[in-house]
């Protein structure tokens, strides 16, 4: 199994544990002497040794604390211990080679993009405080520790006026914390927005300068879709079991349209989906039950489903139009095989229907839907 580039773990102690008092003593120390004190307060002696170098403390609001600000933090931790607060310790640990690959660390100069890492910690802790009801009651302080192989960030949290009796967190909160942390490092939300834009503007909104009236292949496939439909119109939905034969031609129609008219945009979409898989690998690692697996496949399948259902909506309109005409002229051919002829108006209507699907993407929060889809697909 390949380890993820980022590991997040969390532990906690009660106010009577020596580690709580030792952390308060640690807050009193100068940066130069903090390394030697690390093992006395850390709950992770089995996980990491003394750091080679430790940065100054930082918090939600401050990148660097003045002496008076450090004293204030210490007073709050003392108050929390005296009132029986739990103390949580979170660690975000990195493979230094992975950090270097992402452009966040340079092994030669030992330089680290501390600003970006601090921002990621804040995003993660904001998620924790929001979802675990610590807003207004909790405080945290953190420091970055430099080690030869694994740079890590140590975060301590307490409640000066305690509200929590139990220290254990829900797995979903832990997952969301790490997700926020990693997505912040990768600027993933911008990529999600770009994926949304490609799907909405460049693929589904296909009516722009698109005319398929002379496209013989598209006409043939549209006929095949109709002739393979099940008799029950209520089953005319892409994922219905009885749609197996017709679905083949729906997929061919979608693929032909994309490969013929939108190949460049589709290739860009694939590249961005590949990048998102890398983000998920970083969150989960690679193993037997990797949660990132099939993410790209599922997104492409979702696109196929929506395009297929859009075409089927147009098929329903097309069929109804033919039936209405037959009834109007009372030709007596209602029960005979349909003579399918596709006009410019019909094909233009198909193109418009494809573009109408864009409203779905405009009306949703794409980053939150992604996290729910990944969780749902891996619980099946």
Secondary structure as UniProt FT lines:
FT   STRAND          6..13
FT   TURN            15..16
FT   HELIX           18..28
FT   HELIX           31..41
FT   TURN            45..47
FT   STRAND          53..54
FT   HELIX           67..82
FT   TURN            83..84
FT   STRAND          87..94
FT   HELIX           96..101
FT   TURN            102..103
FT   STRAND          105..106
FT   TURN            107..110
FT   STRAND          111..112
FT   HELIX           114..131
FT   TURN            132..133
FT   TURN            135..137
FT   STRAND          138..146
FT   STRAND          152..159
FT   HELIX           171..186
FT   HELIX           188..197
FT   HELIX           198..204
FT   TURN            206..209
FT   TURN            213..214
FT   HELIX           216..227
FT   HELIX           233..235
FT   TURN            238..239
FT   HELIX           241..243
FT   HELIX           244..261
FT   HELIX           263..284
FT   TURN            288..289
FT   TURN            291..294
FT   HELIX           295..329
FT   TURN            334..335
FT   HELIX           344..356
FT   HELIX           358..362
FT   HELIX           366..377
FT   TURN            378..379
//
